[in-house]
Amino acid sequence: MTLESRTAPTPSSRTALVRRARRINRELALLYPDAHTELNFTTPLELLVATILSAQSTDHRVNMVTPVLFARYRTAADYAAANREDVEKIIESTGFFRAKTTAIIGVGQALCDRFGGEVPNRLKDLVTLPGVGRKTANVVLGNAFGIPGITVDTHFARLARRFGWTTQTDPDKIESEVGALFPRSEWTMLSHRLIWHGRRVCQARRPACGACGVARWCPSYGIGPTDPEVARKLVKEGPFS
Ligand code: SF4
């Protein structure tokens, strides 16, 4: 039997959609048993700052600047009192460094003013911080506090659409529609798995369909090369940090 003939058709019912989505998640769990955020951090504050820096950048680039940044600024008060030129110099290579400097100094001030210098562990509080949207908030909740959250970045959004879990392009709508297919307890790891698979195999321009471990359940199988030899060359090896 060829892979094409085994590829799942679009499910006709909600139950079938949920079943297939959970099957893909289980297979991705086997493929990426140690999927995790590729940003380096040791505290919620470090993860919050690193996630702000990761906008329009790569985790690898962020991980290159954060050792210096985290050694120099250890608390929210340190960021609140930071000289912006000093911060700009350290984070410049991550891009958009002026806006990011404004955000992380603003985060430091807001944490000191409203949260006793601590990073809050509620979504509704996190999104009130400067430069912090739902994506950043969910990264912090899921990875620093162990509170389930779906992180809709560019990889997650692309794969969720390719898997037929949503047709939305708005991240909040994607989060809500995909979240409804899975138990809350799966949300954080599901996010990591999709991001890992998106970085390594199901890339934006040329997805490696012929070398993809979830091809038989993917309704988009065939949008990239299906020849195993060709596809294998498209797969990128991690780590990306
Ligand atoms: S690489 Fe191809 S088969 Fe695999 S998830 Fe992406 S679109 Fe589907």
Residues whose N, C-alpha, C, O or C-beta is under 5 A from the ligand:
A	BS01	SF4	R162 V201 C202 P207 A208 C209 C212 A215 C218 S220 Y221 G222
